């Protein structure tokens, strides 16, 4: 199901969401300028490679520990193609403005990074032998979805469900839409554990971890009482 829009208007300009969108697009444009071999090395250096953290004796880990942790931040600003970028930024565009409304610009930014960090850690733990770089903003955006799930469960999400060549458009409560999405990520993650250690493709457990982190942590980042009011149309 592809989300098209929700029914909650933003009360304030989502400046941080726009900044995150712009930064992701800018970095992706930089990626396109790199030769394939250089881009592969770039992803390996700045993406999360879980197998790195299972080899504590390596000089890279001992002498450059800060650099080893850096990919947990940098990986969430990298994307592997146009579809990867557009799909992530589209979901952030739909759900991020309302979450930023409730948190404020800088609280939202810290919350976003923290959810992405949690997602990266969960992915590394569940795919500890993988030597494939993991990149993308989806773990952090999953945290935004988790916060939206907790704060706006009765909002309405208009979604597109392609059935062969026939598009079906309908609305769902936000809680139901995000719950279906979460269960799909969880079940896919469970299925992936039965596969080989070298896990490629979608980082299912990063999505699960990011969303769960967003649900657990969102209250810590809300604006103080009285600074935000919004009536939700039903």
C-alpha angles and dihedrals in degrees: 000000000000115000114228103179144322130232099241116099118215113245095202132034106269094230096165093048090052089048092052091048091050093047093050092049092046093052091046090054087052090051090054090057093059124091113248095254092049091046091053091053089045091055092046092051099043100028125081112266105185095197089065091069094051092064106064093165093067115110089230089062096043101041101032104033094144090053090051091056094046095082090066085072103028095048092066091063096052128086134189100218148341095281091049092050098042095046092051095044092046092057091045089050093053100043105022100071095061094045090049088050090060095043108033126237103289097035087053091050093052091044091051093051093045093052090049090050092051090048091052093049093049090049092050093050095048094044099034096151097048116117092187115111113242117212138167144086095253095102092055091043089051086060089054089052090051091053091047090050091055098042104037107027093147097048115115122242120199109213138185118222112189111213105188101298095338117093114213115200121192141140131252135183108264091238092057094045094050092042090055090048092049094049090051090053093046096048091045089049092051090049091050091057088067090059130081123294093253098079118186134169119042120017095225096171091051087060092048093048094045093049093046090048091052092052093049098043107034095094091061090062103045120120115258115274115279096027095090132041130168134164112215115222114227 
